Amino acid sequence: MPLDAQLLEILVCPACKADLTLVPLPEATSAMLVARFRDKFRDETPEVSEGLQCSRCARTFPIVSDIPVMLLDEALPPQQ
């Protein structure tokens, strides 16, 4: 199930309150995030292929099994 457009409109970066954009994640990053979140899912493998990237600070917040993880500690740092 894709992220609801209305939800995307109201979500903002928790660090700087800027707008977020839906972006695809590289396969290596997706695999790393699946491994990181695997213990939080009992009988299924988490799906991670997209994230929400901040337009100002460039942090990317992963979307894990259709749930945006909007915690600063879980955000991916800006790409170099």
N, C-alpha and C positions, 0 to 999 in steps of 0.2 A: 504494500500500500504506500503510495508516494506521500510525501509531506504535504499536508493541507495548505493551500495557498493563503487562506485567512490566517493560519498560524504563522506562516512565514512573514506575513505583513506586520504582525505585532511583536515578533521576537526581535530583540536587539542584543548587542554584545554586552555581557554582564560587566566587562571591564571599563569600556568607554562609551557605551550606549549608542554606538553607531549601527547602521543598517547591516544586515547579513545577506549574503548571496549563496545560493546553493551551488556547490562545486563537486566534481567527481574527485575521488581520492585515488592516488597511485596504488597499484596492486600490492606493493611491499608494505605500504602504510596500512592498507585494509587488513592484510594478514597479521600485522603486528597488533592492530586493534582487536581483531577477532580473538587472538591469544590472550590479550589483556582482559577482555570482558567475558571470556568463556566460563570462568568460575561463577559468574552472576546468573548464568542460565543453567537450569537443571537438566532438562531433557532435549535441548536443542542447541544448535550452533548459532551464535549471534551473526547477523548479517550486517556488514559495514562496507558501503561502497561510495557514500557521499558524506559531505560535511557542510557546515554553514561557516563561511569565511567572512570575517569582519572587514568592512570597507576602509576602516581607519587603522586599526592596529594589526590587521592581517592574521590574527589568531584564527584557527579553524576548529570548530566544535563538531565532533563526530556525530553522525546519526547512526545509532545502534539499534537494529531491528525496528526501524521506523520511529525511534524515540530520540529526539535531540538531547545530547548530553551537554548542558549549558554550565558546567562547572569549570572554573578557571584552572583547577588542578588537572583536569582531563583534556584541556585544550591543546591542540598541536601548535607548536611555535610557528611564527612566520617563516615562509620558505625563503631561502637565501637566493 
